[in-house]
Amino acid sequence: MTALLKLERFSVRYGRLLAVNDVSLEARAGEVTTVIGPNGAGKTSLVNAIMGLIPFQGSLAFPALPEASRSIEARIRARISLVPETRDLFGPMSVLDNLKLGAFALRREAGFDMASRVAEVFALFPRLAERRDQRADTLSGGERQMLALGRALMLGPSFLMLDEPSLGLAPMIVAEMFRIIQRLKDDGVSILLIEQNARAALRISDRAYVLENGAVHLAGKAAEIAADPRVIDAYLGGSMAHADDGRQRLSGRR
């Protein structure tokens, strides 16, 4: 598989705070690569730095898209898209107008058809079609996440990064969100998934990394990570909120 993203000795600092510490990571074309870990592990800092939103040290490369590493604008032109944890919708604007903004960078491309792209997103998210003229800030949490993901898909991404797509959602909506991610994977979308819901994330992923205190503690095939007793103990035996003791054991047995 072709590497779409490759990080080596990748670090992110906020003043004296080292949020991401010497991480090496690879995401491949046609796969879902997941990064799991507790709150404060550095997952959001990692993905924001990959997108170019915050400074970093170390090596970042998009081997199949070499121009993309130059700037945020270059990443967008290369159709690299991020759905942030905060979703960052334009609240006073309608669902339809939020979606159209997702394809803003493509507006001058020959053959680009905005109506067809919107129709594809509405087919994936029928609930958004029902609310096409509704203000984004009146949507439910699940609908807002659908809109954030739909807006990213308007770009027709070659590489899609999702930061905590299940955060704050009801279990039924979480299950729907992971079904959609699985469908995107089946359609050939390459995905970097940042997620606290380890069980669901590992189930649909090809490769996985466990990030704790800014550093990679485990890496490998998702199925192998899911079967690792340390991961089962720390993340899969119960809820994330009650896994502190397990995480300490995982950190102590690197």
C-alpha positions as CSV (number, residue, x, y, z in Angstrom):
1,M,0.0,0.0,0.0
2,T,1.2,3.5,-0.9
3,A,1.9,5.7,2.1
4,L,-0.2,8.9,2.1
5,L,1.2,10.3,5.4
6,K,4.5,9.6,7.1
7,L,5.6,11.2,10.3
8,E,9.1,10.8,11.8
9,R,10.2,12.2,15.2
10,F,7.2,14.4,15.1
11,S,6.6,16.7,18.1
12,V,4.3,19.6,19.1
13,R,5.0,22.1,21.9
14,Y,3.0,24.7,23.6
15,G,5.7,26.7,25.3
16,R,7.3,24.3,27.8
17,L,4.5,21.8,27.4
18,L,5.4,18.9,25.1
19,A,2.0,17.8,23.8
20,V,3.3,15.3,21.1
21,N,6.6,13.6,21.7
22,D,8.8,12.1,19.0
23,V,5.9,10.3,17.2
24,S,6.5,8.1,14.1
25,L,3.4,7.2,12.2
26,E,2.3,6.1,8.8
27,A,-1.1,6.1,7.1
28,R,-1.6,4.2,3.9
29,A,-3.9,4.6,0.9
30,G,-7.2,2.7,1.0
31,E,-6.9,2.1,4.8
32,V,-8.3,3.4,8.0
33,T,-5.5,4.2,10.4
34,T,-6.7,4.9,14.0
35,V,-5.0,6.7,16.9
36,I,-6.6,5.9,20.2
37,G,-5.8,7.2,23.7
38,P,-7.3,9.0,26.7
39,N,-8.1,12.6,27.1
40,G,-4.9,14.7,27.1
41,A,-2.9,12.2,25.2
42,G,-2.1,14.7,22.4
43,K,-4.4,13.3,19.7
44,T,-5.9,16.6,18.7
45,S,-2.6,18.4,18.8
46,L,-1.2,15.6,16.5
47,V,-4.0,15.9,13.9
48,N,-4.0,19.8,14.0
49,A,-0.3,19.8,13.3
50,I,-0.6,17.4,10.5
51,M,-3.2,19.7,8.9
52,G,-0.8,22.6,9.3
53,L,-2.9,24.5,11.9
54,I,-0.2,24.6,14.6
55,P,3.7,24.4,14.4
56,F,5.6,21.2,14.8
57,Q,9.1,19.8,14.9
58,G,10.3,16.8,13.0
59,S,9.4,15.3,9.6
60,L,6.0,15.3,8.0
61,A,5.6,14.0,4.4
62,F,2.7,13.2,2.1
63,P,4.7,10.8,-0.2
64,A,1.9,10.4,-2.7
65,L,1.0,14.1,-2.6
66,P,4.5,15.8,-2.2
67,E,3.3,19.4,-2.7
68,A,0.8,19.1,0.2
69,S,3.4,19.5,3.0
70,R,4.0,23.2,2.0
71,S,0.9,24.9,3.5
72,I,-2.7,24.5,4.6
73,E,-3.8,25.8,1.2
74,A,-1.6,23.2,-0.5
75,R,-3.1,20.4,1.6
76,I,-6.6,21.5,0.6
77,R,-5.6,21.7,-3.1
78,A,-4.4,18.1,-2.7
79,R,-7.8,17.3,-1.2
80,I,-6.7,16.6,2.3
81,S,-9.5,17.3,4.6
82,L,-10.0,17.5,8.4
83,V,-13.2,17.2,10.4
84,P,-12.1,18.9,13.7
85,E,-13.2,17.9,17.1
86,T,-15.0,21.2,17.5
87,R,-16.8,20.7,14.2
88,D,-16.4,24.5,13.4
89,L,-19.6,25.0,11.5
90,F,-20.9,28.4,10.4
91,G,-23.9,28.6,12.8
92,P,-26.0,31.4,11.2
93,M,-25.6,29.8,7.8
94,S,-27.9,27.1,6.4
95,V,-26.9,23.4,6.1
96,L,-26.7,23.8,2.3
97,D,-24.5,26.9,2.5
98,N,-22.1,25.1,5.0
99,L,-21.8,22.3,2.5
100,K,-21.1,24.6,-0.4
101,L,-18.3,26.2,1.6
102,G,-16.6,22.7,1.8
103,A,-16.2,22.8,-2.0
104,F,-15.1,26.4,-2.2
105,A,-11.6,25.4,-3.3
106,L,-13.0,23.4,-6.2
107,R,-15.3,26.1,-7.6
108,R,-13.0,26.9,-10.6
109,E,-12.1,23.3,-11.5
110,A,-13.2,22.2,-14.9
111,G,-16.1,19.9,-14.8
112,F,-16.9,20.5,-11.1
113,D,-20.6,20.2,-10.5
114,M,-21.7,21.6,-7.1
115,A,-25.3,20.3,-7.4
116,S,-24.0,16.7,-8.0
117,R,-21.6,16.9,-5.0
118,V,-24.3,18.2,-2.7
119,A,-26.6,15.4,-3.9
120,E,-24.0,12.8,-3.0
121,V,-23.7,14.2,0.5
122,F,-27.5,14.3,0.9
123,A,-27.6,10.7,-0.3
124,L,-25.2,9.7,2.5
125,F,-26.9,11.9,5.1
126,P,-30.7,12.0,4.3
127,R,-31.3,13.9,7.5
128,L,-29.2,16.8,6.2
129,A,-31.3,16.9,3.1
130,E,-34.4,17.3,5.2
131,R,-32.7,20.3,7.0
132,R,-31.0,21.8,4.0
133,D,-32.4,25.3,4.7
134,Q,-32.1,25.1,8.4
135,R,-29.5,27.1,10.3
136,A,-26.5,25.0,11.4
137,D,-26.7,26.3,15.0
138,T,-30.2,24.8,15.4
139,L,-29.1,21.3,14.6
140,S,-28.7,18.5,17.2
141,G,-25.3,17.3,18.1
142,G,-25.5,14.3,15.8
143,E,-26.7,16.4,12.9
144,R,-23.9,18.9,13.5
145,Q,-21.4,16.1,13.2
146,M,-23.0,14.8,10.1
147,L,-22.8,18.3,8.6
148,A,-19.2,18.7,9.6
149,L,-18.3,15.4,7.9
150,G,-20.5,16.1,4.9
151,R,-18.8,19.5,4.4
152,A,-15.4,17.7,4.4
153,L,-16.7,15.2,1.9
154,M,-17.7,18.0,-0.5
155,L,-13.9,18.3,-1.2
156,G,-13.9,14.8,-2.5
157,P,-10.9,14.1,-0.2
158,S,-8.0,11.9,-1.1
159,F,-7.2,11.7,2.6
160,L,-9.7,12.4,5.3
161,M,-8.8,13.1,8.9
162,L,-11.5,12.7,11.6
163,D,-10.9,14.1,15.1
164,E,-13.2,12.4,17.7
165,P,-16.2,11.9,15.4
166,S,-18.2,10.2,18.2
167,L,-17.5,12.8,20.9
168,G,-20.6,13.8,22.8
169,L,-23.0,11.8,20.7
170,A,-25.8,9.4,21.8
171,P,-25.0,5.7,21.3
172,M,-27.4,5.3,18.4
173,I,-25.8,8.2,16.6
174,V,-22.3,6.9,17.4
175,A,-23.2,3.5,15.7
176,E,-24.5,5.4,12.7
177,M,-21.3,7.5,12.5
178,F,-19.1,4.4,12.5
179,R,-21.3,2.7,9.8
180,I,-20.7,5.8,7.7
181,I,-16.9,5.7,8.3
182,Q,-17.0,2.0,7.3
183,R,-18.9,2.8,4.1
184,L,-16.4,5.6,3.2
185,K,-13.6,3.0,3.7
186,D,-15.4,0.5,1.5
187,D,-15.7,3.3,-1.1
188,G,-11.9,3.7,-1.1
189,V,-11.5,6.8,1.1
190,S,-8.2,6.8,3.0
191,I,-8.8,7.9,6.6
192,L,-6.9,8.9,9.7
193,L,-9.2,8.4,12.7
194,I,-8.5,10.0,16.0
195,E,-10.9,8.4,18.5
196,Q,-11.5,7.7,22.2
197,N,-14.0,4.9,21.4
198,A,-11.3,2.3,21.1
199,R,-13.5,-0.7,20.5
200,A,-15.4,0.8,17.6
201,A,-12.4,2.5,16.1
202,L,-10.3,-0.7,16.1
203,R,-13.1,-2.7,14.6
204,I,-13.1,-0.7,11.4
205,S,-9.3,0.1,11.2
206,D,-6.4,-1.5,9.4
207,R,-3.6,-0.1,11.5
208,A,-3.6,1.4,15.0
209,Y,-1.5,3.5,17.3
210,V,-1.9,3.9,21.1
211,L,-1.0,7.5,22.1
212,E,-0.4,8.3,25.8
213,N,1.2,11.4,27.2
214,G,2.1,12.5,23.7
215,A,4.0,9.4,22.8
216,V,3.3,6.2,20.9
217,H,3.1,3.3,23.3
218,L,1.9,0.6,20.9
219,A,1.6,0.3,17.1
220,G,0.6,-2.4,14.7
221,K,-2.2,-4.0,12.8
222,A,-5.6,-3.0,14.4
223,A,-6.6,-6.6,15.0
224,E,-3.4,-7.3,16.8
225,I,-3.7,-4.1,18.9
226,A,-7.3,-5.0,19.8
227,A,-6.1,-8.5,21.0
228,D,-3.2,-7.1,23.1
229,P,-4.0,-7.9,26.8
230,R,-2.6,-4.4,27.7
231,V,-5.1,-2.7,25.4
232,I,-7.9,-4.9,26.5
233,D,-7.1,-4.1,30.1
234,A,-6.8,-0.4,29.5
235,Y,-9.3,0.4,26.9
236,L,-11.6,-2.5,26.0
237,G,-12.5,-4.0,29.3
238,G,-14.7,-1.0,30.4
239,S,-15.5,2.6,29.6
240,M,-12.7,5.1,28.9
241,A,-13.7,7.0,32.0
242,H,-12.8,4.1,34.3
243,A,-9.6,2.9,32.6
244,D,-7.0,4.9,34.5
245,D,-5.5,2.0,36.3
246,G,-5.3,0.0,33.1
247,R,-3.6,2.9,31.2
248,Q,-1.0,3.1,34.0
249,R,-0.3,-0.6,33.6
250,L,0.0,-0.1,29.8
251,S,2.4,2.8,30.3
252,G,4.5,0.8,32.7
253,R,4.9,-2.1,30.3
254,R,6.1,-0.4,27.1
